[in-house]
Amino acid sequence: MAGSNPYKTYLNIFILLMFLTFVTVAVAQFDFGALNVPIALLVASIKAGVVALHFMHLKYEDSMTWVFALYPIFLMFLLIGFSATDIFTRVTN
């Protein structure tokens, strides 16, 4: 970030986060059926990624820090995947 204007960077991040917030509100006004939750999670994940990259300074970290940042996300996907597999393969009487 050397040589760049931090105020301009933070203003751009603010504008992006506000735009994504408006997208979240706009998407909530429509019924997409089964896609409501995935769309909301996608927008929330993008916002969380922007915050993690810029305000937690992950954008400028080394690869080992990225491993420690991404490993819990990988474990979460495993947990959700195995739980979904269990729920959708159960036989009901």
MARKOL-343855 format. One record per residue (C-alpha): residue number from 1; x, y, z. Coordinates in steps of 0.25 Angstrom, whole numbers, plus 5000, padded with zeros to 4 digits. Layout:
resi|u|v|w
NUM|X|Y|Z
...
This chain:
resi|u|v|w
1|5000|5000|5000
2|5012|5009|4999
3|5010|5021|4991
4|4995|5020|4990
5|4985|5029|4997
6|4979|5022|5009
7|4967|5031|5009
8|4963|5028|4995
9|4965|5013|4997
10|4956|5014|5010
11|4946|5022|5002
12|4945|5012|4991
13|4944|5000|5001
14|4933|5008|5008
15|4926|5010|4994
16|4927|4996|4991
17|4921|4991|5004
18|4910|5001|5003
19|4907|4996|4989
20|4907|4982|4994
21|4898|4985|5006
22|4888|4991|4996
23|4889|4979|4987
24|4886|4971|5000
25|4873|4979|5003
26|4869|4979|4988
27|4870|4964|4987
28|4862|4962|5000
29|4850|4969|4993
30|4849|4958|4983
31|4845|4943|4985
32|4856|4934|4978
33|4850|4922|4984
34|4861|4912|4988
35|4872|4922|4984
36|4868|4932|4994
37|4878|4927|5004
38|4890|4924|4995
39|4889|4938|4989
40|4889|4944|5002
41|4901|4936|5007
42|4908|4939|4994
43|4906|4954|4996
44|4910|4953|5011
45|4922|4945|5007
46|4927|4955|4997
47|4925|4966|5008
48|4933|4958|5018
49|4944|4955|5008
50|4946|4970|5006
51|4946|4973|5021
52|4956|4962|5023
53|4965|4966|5012
54|4966|4981|5015
55|4963|4983|5029
56|4969|4970|5035
57|4981|4973|5025
58|4981|4959|5019
59|4983|4965|5005
60|4998|4968|5009
61|5001|4955|5017
62|5010|4944|5014
63|5005|4930|5010
64|5006|4924|5024
65|4996|4934|5029
66|4987|4930|5017
67|4987|4916|5021
68|4983|4919|5036
69|4972|4928|5030
70|4966|4918|5020
71|4967|4906|5028
72|4955|4909|5037
73|4947|4912|5025
74|4951|4899|5019
75|4947|4892|5032
76|4933|4899|5032
77|4931|4894|5017
78|4934|4880|5022
79|4924|4881|5034
80|4913|4886|5025
81|4916|4876|5014
82|4916|4864|5023
83|4904|4869|5030
84|4896|4872|5017
85|4900|4858|5013
86|4895|4852|5026
87|4882|4860|5025
88|4879|4857|5011
89|4882|4842|5011
90|4873|4839|5023
91|4861|4830|5021
92|4848|4834|5027
93|4838|4824|5031
